[in-house]
Amino acid sequence: MESRDFDRRASAGHMRDEVLGTDGRGVAIAVVRASMIALAFTMLGSISLLISSGVHAQSSRSVGSPTSCVMPAATPIEIASGLNIPWSAVRVGSEVLVSQRGTGEIVAFRLGETLRSVGTVPDVVARGDGGMLGLAVLTEGTNVWLYAYHSTISGNRIVRMAYSEGALGEVQPVLDGLPGGRGHNGGRIEFGPDGMLYATVGETRNPNLSQDPNSLAGKILRMTPTGGVPTDNPVRGSLVYSLGHRNSQGLAWDDRGQLWATDFGDDGWDELNRVEPGGNYGWPVIEGRGGNPAYIDPVMQWHTQEMGPSGLAYVDGTFFVAGLTGQRLWSVTIDAAGNPEATAHYAGEFGRVRHVFEGSDGNLWFLTNGRRGDPGGQVLSVPLGSLAAPECSRASAAGGRGGVPATVP
């Protein structure tokens, strides 16, 4: 068992002020506020279930079905190599910036060009699955900000740096004091279509924190670009957008603006979830589909040995999931009846797949982390072919099917 060396209180800096408040009026007020937040999330869970009754276990039914999908249409080709455990990648114009978990160094490249360093994020501590993790980009006028989620000696934090003329500027803290440890650090950050920054925070091998609405562990967070609490978050004054997660590492929005997330299971089921504001996804009470009305079931689940989901992308009607443990890329489509189907691609061919995203050339790109005992890293590119909706199911049937739809009674 790995050490549980992390900040259990998740209460340093900005996060302490905005979740529980530090206005000097004493512990009693903080306790009352904590109780109110817990009650609010309990009520939100009940309301969410009433509104979405019959939706979450079959949640794809409520978002309609795409008229087409895309599937990998060729053999992937390597476009970058020599990376040190790449974790995330983002596009900035024609460039792609890549984080490296073990070093804190951010590298960039263009198609056909070699890797070059654009800077190193300070105070990165790589231990367990922590280190230099997720990246996100925000453009404000002529200014470009690179956001980074990384581990420190005392936990995790989110920072941002100006990116100009091929180099990173000074670090500005966005959210400090996030829970962290040797395992289950989460770490994915993405800007949503609403302009807010979303972040996945793992439960740091302390499962009970996932159900504690006053801890940021085991949660998906939603914040302003400067780390503040949006006024329309599920619970006033809280960064928590959803709870009951174990170690989510993938975020993506479909073409209707609906948020989806992947989550690592323990020894039962890995998950693809449709994320509702204030929703509770059950960990550690439930892993995978439990049929308990108090919690939201996944849309798709996999046995943990065949998946290990990390990065997530949505491209033209298809979800793509990076599979670490199963060492494969997964596609997930939803048919006209709302039933999800999963297909495995390149099983065992490229090692551990960490992240997947739409590349600068319109192809699907994915990052690999080598194999256990032989870490490394490369970026691969594969073109996508468009299929009409009826052909999506036939393509899944012809490919390597896997996973278990959560619609199974």
N, C-alpha and C positions, 0 to 999 in steps of 0.2 A: 504494500500500500504506500502511495507517495505521500509525502508530508503535506499537512494542511496548513502551510505557512502563508496566511493571508489575513487581510484586515476584515474580521468578521463583522465589524460594525458598519463598514462602508460609509464612514462619516467624516472624511477629511475634506477640507476646502469648500469649494463651490457646492458640492453635492450636499454637505452637511447643512448649509444655509438654506438650500431650496427644498429639501425633502422634509426635514423636521423643524428647521428654523433655529436661529441662535440669537433671539432678541433680548436675552438677559432676564426674562420673566420667570425663569426657574424650571425645574424638572417637571413640576406638575403640569404645566402647559404643554410641554413636549409629550408627556404621557397621554394627555387628553387628545392631542392632535394625532398621535400614533394610533390611538384607538379609533378615532374618526376615520382615518385613512383605511384602516383594516375593515371597518364597517362599510365604507363606501365601495371598496373592491368586492366585498361579499354581495352587496346589493347589485353592483354592476354585472357580476357573474350571473345572477338570477335574471336580470333584465335581458342580457345578451342571449341567454338560452331561450327565453320566451320569444324574443324577436326572431331568432334564428332556429326555432324548433324544427327538427327534421332537416337542418341545413348542414351542420358541422360535420357529422359523420358522412354526409353526402354533400359537403359544402360546395363542390364544383357545380352542383345543380343550380345554385342561386346566381351564378355569375355568367350564365349563358355558355354557349359552346362556340369556339372559333370556327370560321368557315374553312380554315386551312391550317396546316402545321408545317414545320420544317424538320428535316432529319439530316444527319451527317451523310454526305454524298460521295466521299472519297476517302483515301488513306491520309491521315494527318501527316503534315510535314513539320519538321523542327524549324523554328524561326529565331530562337534564342536558346543558349545553353550556358553552362558554367555558373548557374545561380546557386546561392547558398540557402536552400530551403525556402523558395519563394512562397509567399502566403497570400498576397493580394496584388491586384494590378488595376490601374485606372488609365483612361485615355485623356491626354491633354493635347488637343489639336491632333497633329499627326504623330505625336510621341505617345509612348506607353511607359508609365512609371510603375516599378515593381518593388514591393517590400521584401526584405529577406529576414526571416524570423530570427536567425541566429546572430546577426551582426548589427542590426539597426540601420544598415546602409540602404539608401534608396537608389536604385539604378534606373536609367532610362534608355530607350532605344527607339529607332524608327526601322520600318521594314527594310531589310538589306543592309543595315548598319550594325556596328558592334555596340555592346553594352558600354555605358559610361556612368560614372557616379555623379549624382546631383547633390549629394550631401548625406550626412549621418545624423539620425535623430539621437540627441543626447539622453543619457540615463536609461537606456534600454537594458533590461536584465532578461536574459533568455534562460529559462529553466522549465523543465516539464514541457507543456505545450504552450508556454508563454514566450514572450519576446516581442519582436516587431511584427504586428499582426495586420489589421485592416487599414485600408486607405480609402479616402473619398475625396472628391474634387468639387469645389464651389467656385463659380465664376461670377464676380460682381463688377459689371462694367468691364474695365480693362484689367482688373485685378484677378489673379488666379490664386486660390488658397488650396493647399494640400493638407488634408486632415489625416491624422494617424492615431491608431489605437495601439498602445504598447504597454508592456509590463515594466514595472520598476521594482526597486528593492522592497517596497512596502505594499504593492498592489498593482492596479492598472490605471491608466489615464488616457484621456483624449486630448490631443494638442493639434494646433494648426500652424502652418508656415506659408508665407508668401512664396510663390514660385514664379520666378522671372528670369529671363535670359539663361535658362537652363540650369538654374541653381536655386536651392532652398534658402529662405531667409531665416530670421530668428524665430525661435519657438514661442508660441503664445498658448498658455493653458486654456482649454475649453471646459474640461470636466476632470477634476482630480479626485483621488481617493476611492476609485472604484475597487470593489473586491477583487482579489487575485490570489494566486497560489501556484503550486506546481502542476495543477491540472484543472481542466474545465474552466478556462479563462474566457470562453466566447471569443469576441474580438472583431466581429464583422461590423463595419459602419457603412451606411449608404444614405444619400440624400433622397428623400421621397419626392413624388410629384407635387406635394404641398410645400416644398422648400424647407421642410424640417429635417434634422439629422436624426437617424435611427441607429441604435447600437445594440448589439447582443452582448449580454454579460452572463457568463457561466456561473454555476452555483459553487464553484471552487471546491468541489468534493465535500460540500456540506449540504446535503440534499434538503434539509428542512428550511434553508433560506429561500428556496424557490417558492414556498407558500407564505413567506413572511412579506407582507406588502410594504413594510418599512425598511426592508433591505433591498438593495439594487441587484443582488445576486440572483441568478436564475430568472432573469427578466429580459424583455425587449424594452429599450428606453426610447423616448421621443423628446427631442430638445430643439431649441432654436440654434442657429449657426454659432452663437456665442455661448451655448451651454445653459441657457435659461429654460424655465419651464413654460411651455406654450399655454395660453389661457384656455385652449380647448382640449387639453389632455383629459383622459378619462376621469381622473381625480384631481381636483384643484390642488396645486402646490406640489404635485408628485411628478417625477420624470417617468414613472412606470407606465408603459403602454399596454403590456400584457405580462402575465406571470405564469408560474408553473412549468418553466422550461428547465432543461438540464444543462445543455451545452450547445446552444444554437450558434451556427457559424455561417449561415446563408440567409440572405434577404433579397427579395425581388418583388416587383410590382407587375401585375398583368396589364393588359391593354385597357382595362376598366379602372385602373388605379387601386386595385385590391392588393394588399400586402400579403406575401407568403414567406414562410421561413422553414428552414430545415432544422432538425434537432437530433443530436447524438443520443441514442438510447444507452442503457446499461448492458444487460445481457439478454434482452428480449427483442425490442423493436426500435429501429430508427424511423424518423418521421418526416413527412412533408405536411406542414400545417397552413391553413388559411387563417390569418391572424385578425382577430376582432379586437377593437379597442376595449380594454378592461377584461379581456378574455383570460380564462384560467385553463392551462393545458395539462394539468394533472400531476406533473412530477412533484414529489416522489410517490404519491398515492397510486398513480396509474402510469404505466409505460405502454405506449401504443394505444390501440382501440380498447377502451374499457366499458363503453356503454353506460357510464355513470353520468346522469344528467347534471351533476355538479361541475363537470369538466367537459372541455371541448375535445372531441376525438380528431385524430389526424385524417387527412384526405387520403394519404397513401402511407403505408408502412412497409419496412423491409426487415428481414432478419439481420441482426447486427453484423454478422460475418460477411454478408454480401453487399453492404453499403458503407457505413461510416461517413455520413453526409457532411460536406463542408460547404463550399461555395455554391450559389444558386443563380441562375440567369433565366430570363423569360425572353424568348425571341419568336415573334410571329406565330403565336399560338402554341408554342412548345416550351415547357420548363426543361432546363438542363441542370443536372445535379452532379457535382464533383464527388466521386466516391473514393475515400481514402482506404478504408479497410478492404473493400472489395476490389480495389485497384482497377476501376473502370469508370467510364462516363455513362450517366443515365439520362434518358429522355423520358418525360412524362407528358402525355396528351390526355385530353378529356373529350369523350365522344358526345354525340348529340343527346344522349340520355343522361349525361352528367357523370359517367363512369370513367375513372382514371385508369390509364394503362401505362405501364413502365417498361422500357426497353433498355437493355445493357449494351454498351458499345465498347469495343477494344479491351475486353476483360483480360487483365494481366499483361497487356502489351507494353504499357508505358509506366508501370509502377503506380504509386499513390497519386491520385488526382486531387489537388487541393482547391483549385478555383476555376471558374469558367465564366466567360464574358464575351460580348460581341466585340471583335477586333476592329482595328482601324481600316481593314480592307473589306469589311462586311462578312468575313468568315467568322466561325466560332473558334475562339482561342481558349486554351486551357493550360493551367500550370501544373507541373508534376513535382513531387518531392522525393523522387527516387524510390528506393525500397527500404524496408526495415533493415537496419544494420549497414545500409549503403546509401546514406542521404545524398541528395544532389538536387538538381532542378533544371527544368527546361520549360520553354513556352512552345506549344504546338498549335497549328492552325489547320482547320478543316472546313471546306466549303459546305454550305447547307443547300439542300434541294427542297423546293416547295411542293407540297402535296395537298390535294383537295381533301376535305374532311373524311370521306369514306376510305380514302387511300391510307389515312393515318393509322387506322386500326389494322389494315392489312400489312402495313410496314412493321407495326409492333408485333404482329403475329409471325412475320418472317424473321424478325430479329430475336435477340436473346431476352425473352420476357423475364420479369422478376417482380418482386414486391407483392404486397397484398393490398388491394383497394380496401379502404376503411368502410366501404359500402357493403362489405360482406356481412350478411346477417348473423 
